[in-house]
Amino acid sequence: MQYFYVGKPGWLVLHAAAIAFTFWLGHVVRFQP
Amino acid sequence: MGRAQRSALLWALVALGLGGWLLHARIHPLQAGLVMAIPPSVGLLDVVGVTLLFLGRGTAKLGYLLNGLFAIYGITIMTHFGLVRGADLGTLRALTTMLPDSLLLFGDFLVGKALFDGYWAEARTGVKPWNFLAPGWWVVHFALIPTVYALGHVLWK
């Protein structure tokens, strides 16, 4: 069963946003050694 | 799932979330600036928001999704922190520096899973293991989210 059905375009937009956010998060988090 | 079991799990979720939040409050003093306020703010959102979502059957789906994503991002960022701070310890020791904290967060995820299964287990018979919110879905996202995060860190200077 589907819990949140967003359709193929919704799925693509959601994943593009999630990948962009995660990529940006990796860029922005810089810990001092 | 009985009322007593659900109530115990909800309190376990609050206890783990609050425990983790208080640990963060020690490490990230709020007066140290806006950036230092992000981890406790996300933690508070996890404790209050996700717990509220787990109160109802319909919203438990979103609670489970957010709780799991918070856990994946938390474990990813804490492991990154451990690798940076423990760089002189060697890779394996550095990787496990934040393991106690990550395991707490993983326990928090599993409590959320138990709550979710309590609401939805009977509706999930016959679901493919890799379908949305099934165990395989989490395995895939537990692998891919840290990978994208690491790529962003390395490729985007």
Backbone of each chain as ProteinMPNN parsed JSONL, in Angstrom:
{"seq_chain_A": "MQYFYVGKPGWLVLHAAAIAFTFWLGHVVRFQP", "coords_chain_A": {"N_chain_A": [[0.818, -1.2, 0.0], [0.301, 2.343, -0.464], [1.431, 5.05, 1.431], [1.706, 7.802, 1.227], [0.611, 9.035, -1.538], [2.049, 10.495, -4.225], [2.354, 10.543, -6.893], [4.224, 10.245, -10.033], [5.498, 12.716, -10.935], [5.435, 14.166, -8.519], [7.001, 12.533, -6.927], [9.462, 12.779, -8.225], [10.006, 15.552, -7.905], [10.087, 15.725, -5.126], [12.295, 14.087, -4.566], [14.325, 15.394, -5.966], [14.423, 17.783, -4.544], [15.115, 16.791, -2.005], [17.609, 15.627, -2.498], [19.066, 17.87, -3.328], [18.924, 19.404, -0.983], [20.292, 17.715, 0.847], [22.807, 17.533, -0.345], [23.567, 20.204, -0.215], [23.6, 20.455, 2.563], [25.749, 18.826, 3.234], [27.744, 20.367, 2.131], [27.622, 22.706, 3.664], [28.001, 22.054, 6.337], [30.694, 22.294, 8.284], [33.001, 21.139, 10.358], [35.194, 22.207, 12.964], [38.462, 20.954, 13.301]], "CA_chain_A": [[0.0, 0.0, 0.0], [1.017, 3.615, -0.479], [1.024, 5.903, 2.551], [1.559, 9.159, 0.684], [0.742, 8.885, -2.98], [2.324, 11.814, -4.806], [2.488, 10.413, -8.334], [5.602, 10.265, -10.501], [6.082, 14.069, -10.863], [5.633, 14.484, -7.104], [8.141, 11.734, -6.471], [10.674, 13.377, -8.796], [10.229, 16.854, -7.265], [10.451, 15.446, -3.735], [13.653, 13.554, -4.513], [15.25, 16.449, -6.407], [14.557, 18.706, -3.409], [15.817, 16.1, -0.907], [19.017, 15.463, -2.894], [19.662, 19.209, -3.298], [19.073, 19.788, 0.428], [21.326, 16.894, 1.483], [24.064, 17.954, -0.966], [23.871, 21.514, 0.382], [23.911, 20.227, 3.979], [27.135, 18.327, 3.258], [28.617, 21.5, 1.804], [27.579, 23.789, 4.644], [28.463, 21.596, 7.655], [32.162, 22.225, 8.359], [33.419, 21.114, 11.76], [36.601, 22.563, 13.229], [39.157, 19.801, 13.884]], "C_chain_A": [[0.855, 1.255, 0.0], [0.519, 4.464, 0.687], [0.825, 7.351, 2.123], [1.706, 9.03, -0.816], [0.904, 10.261, -3.615], [2.449, 11.753, -6.325], [3.947, 10.532, -8.756], [6.22, 11.674, -10.458], [6.367, 14.486, -9.415], [6.847, 13.785, -6.545], [9.447, 12.371, -6.947], [11.018, 14.697, -8.103], [10.729, 16.66, -5.838], [11.913, 14.98, -3.638], [14.684, 14.577, -4.965], [15.496, 17.416, -5.248], [15.371, 18.061, -2.291], [17.302, 15.955, -1.232], [19.725, 16.821, -2.83], [19.911, 19.637, -1.849], [20.222, 19.024, 1.086], [22.714, 17.27, 0.965], [24.517, 19.282, -0.354], [24.284, 21.362, 1.846], [25.358, 19.738, 4.132], [28.125, 19.446, 2.995], [28.737, 22.459, 2.99], [28.096, 23.349, 6.031], [29.978, 21.396, 7.613], [32.563, 22.265, 9.823], [34.88, 21.514, 11.872], [37.295, 21.353, 13.844], [39.64, 20.103, 15.306]], "O_chain_A": [[2.011, 1.222, 0.422], [-0.687, 4.579, 0.901], [-0.089, 8.036, 2.584], [2.825, 8.925, -1.317], [-0.002, 11.092, -3.549], [2.628, 12.782, -6.976], [4.807, 10.876, -7.946], [7.35, 11.825, -9.995], [7.404, 15.08, -9.124], [7.624, 14.365, -5.786], [10.408, 12.49, -6.187], [12.173, 14.937, -7.754], [11.663, 17.328, -5.394], [12.662, 15.41, -2.761], [15.788, 14.632, -4.423], [16.631, 17.82, -4.999], [16.227, 18.714, -1.693], [18.154, 16.135, -0.363], [20.85, 16.914, -2.339], [20.974, 20.167, -1.526], [21.033, 19.614, 1.801], [23.678, 17.322, 1.73], [25.689, 19.461, -0.021], [25.194, 22.044, 2.318], [26.087, 20.169, 5.025], [29.214, 19.471, 3.568], [29.822, 22.962, 3.283], [28.573, 24.179, 6.805], [30.479, 20.457, 6.993], [32.474, 23.313, 10.462], [35.695, 21.208, 11.002], [36.787, 20.778, 14.806], [40.245, 19.245, 15.948]]}, "seq_chain_B": "MGRAQRSALLWALVALGLGGWLLHARIHPLQAGLVMAIPPSVGLLDVVGVTLLFLGRGTAKLGYLLNGLFAIYGITIMTHFGLVRGADLGTLRALTTMLPDSLLLFGDFLVGKALFDGYWAEARTGVKPWNFLAPGWWVVHFALIPTVYALGHVLWK", "coords_chain_B": {"N_chain_B": [[-2.22, -3.49, 19.03], [-2.111, -2.715, 22.458], [-3.516, -0.099, 24.585], [-1.876, 0.482, 26.783], [0.625, -0.461, 25.968], [1.133, 1.193, 23.766], [1.184, 3.664, 24.996], [3.418, 3.348, 26.669], [5.432, 3.12, 24.752], [5.243, 5.629, 23.534], [6.038, 7.259, 25.649], [8.617, 6.305, 25.885], [9.673, 7.226, 23.527], [9.555, 9.985, 23.978], [11.262, 10.122, 26.202], [13.737, 9.22, 25.161], [14.126, 11.105, 23.133], [14.133, 13.487, 24.576], [16.253, 13.008, 26.287], [18.371, 12.876, 24.452], [18.152, 15.449, 23.513], [18.797, 16.962, 25.769], [21.44, 16.218, 26.065], [22.476, 17.417, 23.773], [21.977, 20.077, 24.464], [23.883, 20.475, 26.366], [26.212, 20.267, 24.882], [25.951, 22.078, 22.804], [25.823, 25.144, 23.59], [23.213, 27.491, 23.858], [23.685, 30.216, 23.846], [25.855, 30.515, 22.265], [25.483, 31.35, 19.693], [23.662, 31.594, 16.547], [23.986, 29.408, 14.771], [24.766, 27.356, 16.457], [22.406, 26.942, 17.658], [20.862, 25.446, 16.027], [21.039, 22.483, 16.119], [19.805, 21.889, 18.753], [17.28, 22.998, 18.246], [16.228, 21.473, 16.142], [16.175, 19.07, 17.467], [14.271, 19.594, 19.433], [12.033, 19.934, 17.865], [11.839, 17.351, 16.966], [11.285, 15.967, 19.364], [8.853, 17.16, 20.313], [7.149, 17.659, 18.0], [7.203, 15.205, 16.467], [6.361, 13.367, 18.381], [3.748, 14.248, 18.86], [2.67, 13.7, 16.34], [2.698, 10.944, 16.386], [0.563, 10.357, 17.955], [-1.822, 9.902, 16.653], [-3.429, 7.624, 14.328], [-3.506, 8.215, 11.578], [-1.661, 10.331, 11.305], [0.592, 9.11, 12.189], [2.067, 7.929, 10.177], [3.441, 10.036, 8.926], [4.835, 10.871, 11.153], [6.499, 8.658, 11.592], [8.009, 8.69, 9.245], [9.314, 11.24, 9.445], [10.603, 10.953, 11.926], [12.38, 8.862, 11.341], [13.897, 10.05, 9.292], [15.06, 12.196, 10.663], [16.651, 10.682, 12.361], [18.421, 9.446, 10.523], [19.731, 11.685, 9.346], [20.78, 12.804, 11.683], [22.519, 10.771, 12.636], [24.258, 10.659, 10.468], [25.43, 13.277, 10.478], [26.518, 13.39, 13.041], [28.369, 11.289, 12.915], [30.055, 12.308, 10.972], [31.034, 14.489, 12.421], [32.425, 13.077, 14.423], [34.405, 11.871, 12.85], [35.878, 14.081, 12.03], [36.71, 15.269, 14.468], [38.026, 13.147, 15.635], [40.15, 12.62, 14.033], [42.863, 12.081, 14.4], [42.877, 9.67, 15.604], [42.736, 7.52, 13.959], [40.941, 5.858, 11.346], [38.958, 3.889, 12.049], [38.572, 4.115, 14.861], [37.823, 6.776, 14.915], [35.473, 6.683, 13.456], [33.841, 5.4, 15.246], [33.629, 7.143, 17.318], [31.368, 8.719, 17.82], [29.54, 6.794, 18.196], [28.046, 5.916, 20.553], [26.124, 7.996, 20.794], [24.912, 7.858, 18.292], [23.778, 5.33, 18.443], [21.833, 5.701, 20.394], [20.115, 7.344, 18.971], [19.375, 5.609, 16.966], [17.979, 3.754, 18.439], [15.833, 5.367, 19.131], [14.675, 5.658, 16.616], [13.833, 2.999, 16.245], [11.914, 2.722, 18.257], [9.991, 4.43, 17.243], [9.37, 2.944, 14.971], [8.189, 0.693, 16.117], [5.884, 1.86, 17.192], [4.635, 2.777, 14.85], [4.267, 0.33, 13.485], [2.469, -0.777, 15.243], [0.164, 0.658, 14.705], [-0.199, 0.198, 11.954], [0.511, -2.377, 11.109], [-1.167, -4.527, 10.313], [-2.163, -3.614, 7.929], [-0.131, -3.855, 6.215], [0.466, -6.314, 5.152], [1.798, -8.372, 2.676], [3.142, -6.352, 1.421], [5.845, -5.269, -0.561], [9.285, -5.682, 0.422], [10.891, -3.475, -0.149], [9.256, -1.366, -0.538], [7.66, 1.839, 0.134], [8.479, 3.027, 3.317], [8.794, 0.448, 4.263], [11.095, -2.045, 5.648], [13.262, -2.34, 3.763], [13.202, 0.044, 2.343], [14.125, 1.851, 4.217], [16.736, 0.88, 4.569], [17.875, 1.454, 2.069], [17.68, 4.281, 2.078], [19.191, 4.851, 4.301], [21.649, 4.332, 3.331], [21.904, 5.957, 1.048], [21.417, 8.693, 1.755], [23.594, 9.525, 3.542], [25.583, 9.208, 1.589], [25.01, 11.143, -0.434], [25.266, 13.398, 1.15], [27.993, 13.229, 1.845], [29.119, 13.522, -0.7], [28.321, 16.151, -1.29], [29.839, 17.428, 0.594], [32.46, 16.897, -0.162], [32.67, 17.5, -2.925], [31.632, 20.089, -3.274], [33.17, 22.714, -2.4]], "CA_chain_B": [[-1.411, -3.002, 20.156], [-2.955, -2.173, 23.523], [-3.296, 1.304, 25.0], [-0.742, 0.556, 27.719], [1.867, -0.629, 25.201], [1.338, 2.4, 22.958], [1.549, 4.73, 25.915], [4.811, 3.12, 27.105], [6.31, 3.441, 23.62], [5.241, 7.08, 23.366], [6.893, 7.826, 26.701], [10.004, 5.936, 25.547], [10.066, 8.154, 22.466], [9.792, 11.277, 24.628], [12.443, 10.0, 27.071], [14.939, 9.159, 24.317], [14.277, 12.391, 22.444], [14.482, 14.511, 25.567], [17.619, 12.683, 26.724], [19.27, 13.327, 23.384], [18.078, 16.914, 23.444], [19.553, 17.517, 26.901], [22.859, 16.022, 25.734], [22.815, 18.478, 22.827], [21.963, 21.366, 25.15], [25.177, 20.602, 27.045], [27.305, 20.389, 23.917], [25.741, 23.278, 22.003], [25.181, 26.182, 24.395], [22.38, 28.342, 23.004], [24.218, 31.579, 23.77], [27.028, 30.534, 21.387], [25.165, 31.867, 18.362], [22.512, 31.043, 15.835], [24.301, 28.1, 14.188], [24.772, 26.399, 17.555], [21.019, 26.736, 18.103], [20.156, 24.577, 15.079], [20.82, 21.107, 16.6], [18.753, 21.781, 19.771], [15.967, 23.329, 17.685], [15.771, 20.284, 15.415], [15.887, 18.077, 18.5], [13.001, 19.955, 20.088], [11.017, 19.628, 16.858], [11.733, 15.892, 16.968], [10.63, 15.52, 20.601], [7.471, 17.638, 20.42], [6.391, 17.456, 16.763], [7.062, 13.796, 16.092], [5.542, 12.698, 19.399], [2.35, 14.606, 18.585], [2.24, 12.976, 15.136], [2.507, 9.53, 16.734], [-0.648, 10.185, 18.775], [-2.946, 9.461, 15.82], [-3.09, 6.598, 13.347], [-3.264, 8.838, 10.284], [-0.451, 11.145, 11.308], [1.735, 8.273, 12.589], [2.87, 7.683, 8.974], [4.342, 11.176, 8.786], [5.705, 10.819, 12.328], [7.502, 7.61, 11.352], [8.897, 9.182, 8.178], [10.155, 12.328, 9.973], [11.446, 10.395, 12.987], [13.444, 8.102, 10.681], [14.789, 10.959, 8.571], [15.85, 12.883, 11.701], [17.662, 9.726, 12.839], [19.448, 9.258, 9.49], [20.532, 12.917, 9.255], [21.506, 12.946, 12.949], [23.62, 9.804, 12.667], [25.214, 11.088, 9.431], [26.17, 14.48, 10.878], [27.33, 13.075, 14.23], [29.503, 10.469, 12.47], [30.943, 13.277, 10.319], [31.686, 15.214, 13.523], [33.384, 12.147, 15.038], [35.524, 11.658, 11.93], [36.708, 15.294, 12.034], [37.318, 15.457, 15.786], [38.876, 12.017, 16.005], [40.98, 12.324, 12.863], [44.172, 11.564, 14.796], [42.707, 8.366, 16.251], [42.631, 6.475, 12.941], [39.593, 5.882, 10.775], [37.981, 3.045, 12.741], [38.26, 4.733, 16.165], [37.106, 8.023, 14.645], [34.121, 6.312, 13.016], [33.037, 4.942, 16.386], [33.651, 8.155, 18.38], [30.003, 9.172, 18.107], [28.668, 5.614, 18.155], [27.026, 5.901, 21.616], [25.052, 8.944, 20.46], [24.2, 7.34, 17.123], [22.966, 4.182, 18.865], [20.645, 6.265, 21.057], [19.219, 7.833, 17.925], [18.862, 4.426, 16.277], [16.946, 3.24, 19.348], [14.705, 6.288, 18.969], [14.048, 5.265, 15.346], [13.156, 1.706, 16.409], [10.701, 2.954, 19.049], [9.043, 4.972, 16.269], [8.953, 1.833, 14.108], [7.251, -0.141, 16.891], [4.619, 2.608, 17.255], [4.058, 2.754, 13.498], [3.792, -1.042, 13.226], [1.291, -0.969, 16.089], [-0.989, 1.243, 14.023], [-0.359, -0.147, 10.548], [1.065, -3.69, 10.746], [-2.141, -5.389, 9.613], [-2.408, -3.074, 6.589], [1.079, -3.973, 5.409], [0.72, -7.679, 4.713], [1.958, -8.469, 1.229], [3.915, -5.211, 0.895], [7.222, -5.62, -0.924], [10.164, -5.163, 1.477], [11.556, -2.213, -0.503], [8.243, -0.321, -0.708], [7.742, 3.0, 1.008], [8.457, 2.825, 4.768], [9.12, -0.934, 4.635], [12.503, -2.057, 6.074], [14.204, -2.138, 2.659], [13.209, 1.467, 2.005], [15.01, 2.51, 5.182], [18.118, 0.471, 4.284], [18.302, 2.234, 0.894], [17.866, 5.685, 2.444], [20.292, 4.926, 5.258], [22.882, 4.289, 2.545], [21.995, 7.026, 0.044], [21.468, 10.044, 2.335], [24.989, 9.867, 3.875], [26.398, 9.281, 0.365], [24.788, 12.46, -1.048], [25.843, 14.347, 2.109], [29.457, 13.168, 1.691], [29.437, 14.097, -2.004], [28.195, 17.597, -1.15], [30.952, 17.907, 1.419], [33.735, 16.751, -0.863], [32.667, 18.102, -4.269], [31.235, 21.515, -3.208], [34.032, 23.304, -1.363]], "C_chain_B": [[-2.332, -2.357, 21.199], [-2.595, -0.731, 23.873], [-2.056, 1.453, 25.859], [0.588, 0.449, 26.974], [2.188, 0.642, 24.412], [1.8, 3.557, 23.838], [3.008, 4.584, 26.372], [5.785, 3.495, 25.99], [6.385, 4.952, 23.391], [6.127, 7.745, 24.41], [8.36, 7.503, 26.447], [10.548, 6.885, 24.485], [10.4, 9.53, 23.052], [11.082, 11.22, 25.45], [13.722, 9.996, 26.247], [15.199, 10.507, 23.643], [14.737, 13.47, 23.4], [15.904, 14.282, 26.088], [18.637, 13.165, 25.705], [19.309, 14.84, 23.304], [18.896, 17.546, 24.564], [21.056, 17.333, 26.697], [23.312, 17.121, 24.781], [22.909, 19.83, 23.519], [23.279, 21.589, 25.903], [26.282, 20.927, 26.061], [27.193, 21.689, 23.12], [25.056, 24.351, 22.854], [24.451, 27.187, 23.496], [22.964, 29.736, 22.831], [25.397, 31.674, 22.802], [26.704, 30.974, 19.963], [24.094, 31.054, 17.674], [22.781, 29.629, 15.312], [24.264, 27.022, 15.266], [23.357, 26.096, 18.038], [20.267, 25.781, 17.183], [19.959, 23.16, 15.63], [19.769, 21.01, 17.714], [17.355, 22.094, 19.226], [15.381, 22.132, 16.938], [15.384, 19.197, 16.413], [14.552, 18.321, 19.174], [11.825, 19.648, 19.158], [10.755, 18.125, 16.826], [10.932, 15.435, 18.182], [9.15, 15.9, 20.6], [6.653, 17.256, 19.18], [6.129, 15.994, 16.45], [6.193, 13.047, 17.111], [4.064, 12.998, 19.167], [1.824, 13.833, 17.376], [1.948, 11.505, 15.445], [1.241, 9.289, 17.571], [-1.82, 9.637, 17.958], [-2.513, 8.469, 14.76], [-2.723, 7.224, 11.999], [-1.952, 9.59, 10.238], [0.789, 10.332, 11.686], [2.648, 7.97, 11.403], [3.911, 8.788, 8.811], [5.321, 11.218, 9.959], [6.843, 9.837, 12.121], [8.517, 8.065, 10.314], [9.854, 10.245, 8.73], [11.108, 11.816, 11.042], [12.642, 9.651, 12.379], [14.42, 9.007, 9.966], [15.654, 11.757, 9.548], [16.972, 11.967, 12.171], [18.78, 9.578, 11.801], [20.347, 10.499, 9.401], [21.368, 13.097, 10.528], [22.714, 12.028, 12.998], [24.693, 10.207, 11.657], [26.075, 12.244, 9.938], [27.036, 14.189, 12.105], [28.541, 12.227, 13.857], [30.534, 11.355, 11.766], [31.747, 14.045, 11.378], [32.767, 14.337, 14.17], [34.613, 11.94, 14.168], [36.465, 12.862, 11.929], [37.452, 15.414, 13.364], [38.29, 14.334, 16.157], [39.841, 11.641, 14.91], [42.314, 11.686, 13.24], [44.079, 10.173, 15.437], [42.781, 7.211, 15.249], [41.172, 6.335, 12.541], [38.58, 5.107, 11.61], [37.585, 3.648, 14.08], [37.461, 6.014, 15.959], [35.661, 7.731, 14.247], [33.225, 5.961, 14.196], [32.995, 5.968, 17.52], [32.242, 8.544, 18.804], [29.017, 8.009, 18.151], [27.648, 5.581, 19.301], [25.844, 6.806, 21.299], [24.217, 8.436, 19.293], [23.298, 6.17, 17.517], [21.716, 4.636, 19.608], [19.61, 6.688, 20.021], [18.602, 6.672, 17.155], [17.766, 3.768, 17.129], [15.671, 4.06, 19.245], [13.929, 5.955, 17.68], [13.242, 3.973, 15.521], [11.896, 1.828, 17.269], [9.607, 3.509, 18.135], [8.504, 3.876, 15.361], [7.922, 0.956, 14.827], [5.882, 0.539, 16.972], [3.882, 2.547, 15.918], [3.481, 1.369, 13.184], [2.541, -1.343, 14.044], [0.022, -0.436, 15.433], [-1.277, 0.551, 12.689], [0.045, -1.566, 10.153], [0.088, -4.514, 9.911], [-2.394, -4.919, 8.181], [-1.234, -3.346, 5.658], [1.376, -5.386, 4.933], [0.785, -7.692, 3.185], [2.721, -7.318, 0.608], [5.334, -5.677, 0.596], [8.19, -4.971, 0.078], [10.809, -3.821, 1.156], [10.549, -1.082, -0.704], [8.353, 0.753, 0.369], [7.533, 2.641, 2.484], [8.61, 1.375, 5.2], [10.615, -0.981, 4.964], [13.501, -1.777, 4.952], [14.314, -0.678, 2.242], [14.162, 2.221, 2.928], [16.465, 2.166, 4.914], [18.674, 1.314, 3.131], [18.588, 3.683, 1.295], [18.965, 5.878, 3.487], [21.635, 4.891, 4.534], [23.011, 5.528, 1.659], [22.106, 8.43, 0.646], [22.897, 10.403, 2.775], [25.875, 9.985, 2.639], [26.254, 10.655, -0.288], [25.412, 13.548, -0.169], [27.367, 14.402, 1.931], [29.887, 13.776, 0.359], [29.366, 15.619, -1.955], [29.371, 18.182, -0.396], [32.259, 17.939, 0.636], [33.762, 17.557, -2.174], [32.407, 19.611, -4.239], [32.023, 22.167, -2.077], [33.603, 24.717, -1.034]], "O_chain_B": [[-3.211, -1.563, 20.865], [-1.534, -0.223, 23.514], [-1.284, 2.399, 25.707], [1.549, 1.152, 27.286], [3.326, 1.109, 24.383], [2.69, 4.323, 23.469], [3.741, 5.569, 26.453], [6.825, 4.105, 26.239], [7.451, 5.49, 23.091], [6.873, 8.674, 24.104], [9.242, 8.307, 26.748], [11.708, 7.295, 24.525], [11.391, 10.156, 22.676], [11.895, 12.144, 25.406], [14.685, 10.684, 26.588], [16.332, 10.985, 23.591], [15.618, 14.267, 23.079], [16.66, 15.231, 26.302], [19.64, 13.785, 26.057], [20.357, 15.439, 23.06], [19.599, 18.535, 24.351], [21.851, 18.18, 27.103], [24.39, 17.692, 24.947], [23.791, 20.634, 23.216], [23.734, 22.722, 26.062], [27.167, 21.737, 26.338], [28.199, 22.323, 22.8], [23.829, 24.454, 22.838], [25.002, 27.668, 22.506], [22.768, 30.37, 21.794], [25.892, 32.769, 22.536], [27.59, 30.966, 19.107], [23.679, 29.993, 18.139], [21.916, 28.757, 15.396], [23.79, 25.911, 15.026], [23.134, 25.112, 18.744], [19.161, 25.35, 17.508], [18.833, 22.662, 15.621], [18.909, 20.132, 17.645], [16.365, 21.525, 19.686], [14.2, 21.815, 17.078], [14.392, 18.492, 16.227], [13.797, 17.389, 19.451], [10.775, 19.173, 19.59], [9.616, 17.679, 16.681], [10.015, 14.623, 18.06], [8.292, 15.057, 20.858], [5.607, 16.617, 19.287], [4.994, 15.59, 16.2], [5.386, 12.195, 16.737], [3.224, 12.104, 19.266], [0.684, 13.368, 17.376], [1.064, 10.899, 14.841], [0.895, 8.143, 17.857], [-2.708, 8.984, 18.506], [-1.356, 8.472, 14.339], [-1.754, 6.816, 11.358], [-1.212, 9.505, 9.258], [1.913, 10.807, 11.524], [3.851, 7.777, 11.576], [5.092, 8.524, 8.59], [6.491, 11.557, 9.785], [7.998, 10.13, 12.428], [9.721, 7.861, 10.47], [11.063, 10.166, 8.51], [12.279, 12.193, 11.069], [13.773, 9.793, 12.844], [15.629, 8.781, 10.011], [16.839, 11.972, 9.296], [18.106, 12.409, 12.358], [19.957, 9.584, 12.159], [21.572, 10.383, 9.383], [22.53, 13.496, 10.456], [23.81, 12.456, 13.361], [25.887, 10.114, 11.941], [27.302, 12.198, 9.841], [28.16, 14.682, 12.202], [29.623, 12.415, 14.413], [31.738, 11.175, 11.943], [32.959, 14.227, 11.254], [33.879, 14.798, 14.43], [35.731, 11.846, 14.675], [37.683, 12.708, 11.841], [38.664, 15.63, 13.392], [39.251, 14.547, 16.897], [40.305, 10.503, 14.84], [42.839, 10.853, 12.502], [45.101, 9.575, 15.772], [42.878, 6.051, 15.649], [40.274, 6.66, 13.318], [37.476, 5.592, 11.859], [36.4, 3.693, 14.412], [36.541, 6.31, 16.721], [34.741, 8.442, 14.651], [32.016, 6.188, 14.163], [32.399, 5.71, 18.565], [31.956, 8.682, 19.993], [27.803, 8.215, 18.146], [26.488, 5.249, 19.06], [24.693, 6.426, 21.511], [22.992, 8.556, 19.286], [22.192, 6.029, 16.995], [20.655, 4.027, 19.468], [18.414, 6.434, 20.162], [17.446, 6.741, 16.739], [16.761, 3.29, 16.605], [14.567, 3.517, 19.27], [12.698, 5.969, 17.66], [12.123, 3.856, 15.022], [10.919, 1.117, 17.038], [8.446, 3.114, 18.234], [7.322, 3.874, 15.018], [6.925, 0.534, 14.241], [4.848, -0.116, 16.839], [2.678, 2.299, 15.861], [2.362, 1.246, 12.686], [1.659, -2.074, 13.595], [-1.057, -1.008, 15.586], [-2.434, 0.339, 12.328], [-0.064, -1.928, 8.981], [0.477, -5.126, 8.917], [-2.786, -5.708, 7.321], [-1.322, -3.1, 4.455], [2.439, -5.63, 4.363], [-0.055, -7.106, 2.502], [2.931, -7.3, -0.605], [5.948, -6.386, 1.393], [7.955, -3.852, 0.533], [11.228, -3.101, 2.062], [10.943, 0.044, -1.007], [9.046, 0.587, 1.373], [6.53, 2.026, 2.846], [8.561, 1.091, 6.396], [11.343, -0.057, 4.601], [14.479, -1.058, 5.159], [15.382, -0.216, 1.839], [14.902, 3.104, 2.496], [17.338, 3.028, 5.012], [19.793, 1.821, 3.203], [19.609, 4.249, 0.904], [19.592, 6.935, 3.549], [22.641, 5.364, 5.061], [24.099, 6.089, 1.532], [22.818, 9.274, 0.102], [23.38, 11.479, 2.423], [26.82, 10.774, 2.633], [27.254, 11.271, -0.659], [26.009, 14.498, -0.674], [27.954, 15.483, 1.875], [30.903, 14.467, 0.291], [30.23, 16.304, -2.502], [29.842, 19.279, -0.697], [33.053, 18.873, 0.752], [34.757, 18.211, -2.487], [32.913, 20.337, -5.095], [31.584, 22.166, -0.927], [34.214, 25.366, -0.185]]}, "name": "protein", "num_of_chains": 2, "seq": "MQYFYVGKPGWLVLHAAAIAFTFWLGHVVRFQPMGRAQRSALLWALVALGLGGWLLHARIHPLQAGLVMAIPPSVGLLDVVGVTLLFLGRGTAKLGYLLNGLFAIYGITIMTHFGLVRGADLGTLRALTTMLPDSLLLFGDFLVGKALFDGYWAEARTGVKPWNFLAPGWWVVHFALIPTVYALGHVLWK"}
